[in-house]
Structure formats: C-alpha cells, structure tokens
Amino acid sequence: MPFSGVVFVKKLNGENYEQGHGYANRSDNIKNTTSTRFGIASGCKIFTAVAIMQLVDQKKLDLDTLLSDCLDVPFPAFDSGIAIRHLLTHSSGIPDYFDEEVMSDFAELWDSLPMYTMTSASAFLPMFQYRGMKFKPGERFSYSNAGFIVLGLIVEQVSGLTFQEYVQTHIFERCGMKDSGYFRLDQLPERTASGYIEQGTTWSSNLYSIPVIGGPDGGAFTTVYDWEKFWDALLGCQLLSPSSTGSLLSPQIQVNKEIHYGYGVWMRIQNNEIDKFYVMGNDPGVDMRSIVYPRLNTRIHILSNNGKGAGAIADALEEQLFEE
C-alpha cells in the first residue's frame, strides 16, 4: 500500500513543500490534507518532558528528585535510587509494559487489559508496578514507555491536574496548537485521520489496537502546522526557561555512535555538532517524524495514518537537503 498521510517541509528562507496523500477516512473517501490531525504515538513524549521541565522551572521538582519522594505510588521492587533524570532519559532500569527490546506486537497488550479501559496513566500500573528492575538506574539507555507513564503520574500529583489537562493548558494552549489534543479514538473530532492497519489487500482501523485515549507515553493527535507552532515555542524559550530549554535539547545519554537522547527528544551528533533534533512515533496505524535541522534552518514533519513510510520519506528528504 502507498504512503497515506502528510509531508511538510519548511525552509526558513520561505521555500515550503506540503502535500497530503491517501485518505483520512477510507469508508467515506475523505482525503488527507495538510490540516488533517494525525495520531503521533511516542512523538509526544517530548510534551511529557516539557511538562516535567516546567515543574522544574517552578521549583516544584528537581532533576535529581527521587521517584519515592515525588510520587505516592508503591513500587516495591524498584531501586530506591531512581531519579527523575533517569526516567527522562530512558535509563531508570524499571520494567516496561511494552519492552521494545523483546516485543514487537503492540496490540497483544490488550489481551489481558482491554484497550477501552486504558483511560488514564494509572491504568497502566498493573502492567509493570510490581515487576523487578532490568538494570541499575543510570547504567544504560533502554527505551521505556513505562518510564514516561511514571513521569505523567508525577505531573498529575504535583500539578493537581490530569496529565491530559496539564498538557492541553500548559503546552497546547500556550503554543496556539488549536488542532492538538488527546482525543478518544471513539470520539474523534473533525479533520482527524483514522489509523489503518494493512494486511495484504485488506485493512482495518486501529480502534482496537491502541489505548482508547493517549497519555504520557504517547497517543496525542496533532497537525503539521501545530508541530511548527510547538517547535517555534520550544526553541524560542516560550515554554521553558533558557536553562531548561538548553538541558532538554542537550545530549544527556548516548544511544549509539551518533545518536543521543536529551529529555524526550532524539538528536544526532556529527563532527561534534548537533545537526538534527527529532521525535518519532510508531503504533499500529501510526507512523511519524518531526525533525529540526538547526544548521540548515529546515524542518520536516511527516505524519502517516497507515503505520509506515515516515522514516523512509524522511531519510530521502534528508539526503536531498544535504546534497543542496
């Protein structure tokens, strides 16, 4: 099946490219446009990181605050040395409810806990709360969805808001991201693409394959234009203090030779310089990349609602950019 989604390239010299492909709703033949809202899966982990750093700016938390000192949830088998910075950098060592090192089919999770019951961050706790550690905090990088669920629970306890309310008020509204939100899959607003899972020549929606509403580890909906607003606000220090913005966008842990992770954001370092910041997400029926090339003054946002294509298109566009 061909790519279904939107490709948006913005060069700050004014040369833009934007194009919708495929269908937002296949049953009604509604096409994807550049104003269509798409699920972004783990692409919104950066929103969770920004929320935590806002609380750090307000001195309600510290990056070295221990988990046991900021969250009233028992984790009897967790290491007592887990700090917020470990959770932000996927280095806490806590067990993941969906461990991408050993699992591949996200939909299998809902065999024991139906997806329609996953309406809050706390709903995920039975999947990892009493399990043992994978390694000691800070020992290595290991991508952890559960770690960001815990961060969301911290946001809720410290702020007194649900996680979704917090992000809506303190990030989306502050950025002017009017088309973004944590929408229920069974109550999608207008101009929102359904996610499609393709098997050969047949397809089905992802309604029963992901949580009914997104949370701290992923699942928000947004547009390519709202991604532009978010990056403008973040890079312009409108969401965080300059110091916290710098920390979030600095390499905090090494993933491999070139790739590092900050707080909720990936980055590539070449010739001792960060040449790319990016977020990415993939769920059944969802695939996305949002990329900032600081040296080239260029941004690329690719949002897909058939679970594939975003990475390959991003790589092809990047190759063209560096050839220019």
Secondary structure, DSSP 8 states (H G I E B T S, - for coil): ----EEEEEEETTS-EEEEEESEEETTTTEE--TT-BEE-GGGGHHHHHHHHHHHHHTTS--TT-BHHHH-----TTS-TT-BHHHHHTT-S----SS-TTT---GGGGGGTS-GGG--SGGGGGGGTTTS--SS-TTS-----HHHHHHHHHHHHHHHSS-HHHHHIIIIIHHHT-TT-B---GGG--TTB---EEEETTEEEESTTTS-SS-BTTB--EE-HHHHHHHHHHHHTTSSS-HHHHHHHTS--EE-SSSEEE-SS-EEEEETTEEEEEEEEEEETTEEEEEEEETTTTEEEEEEESSS-SHHHHHHHHHHHHHH-
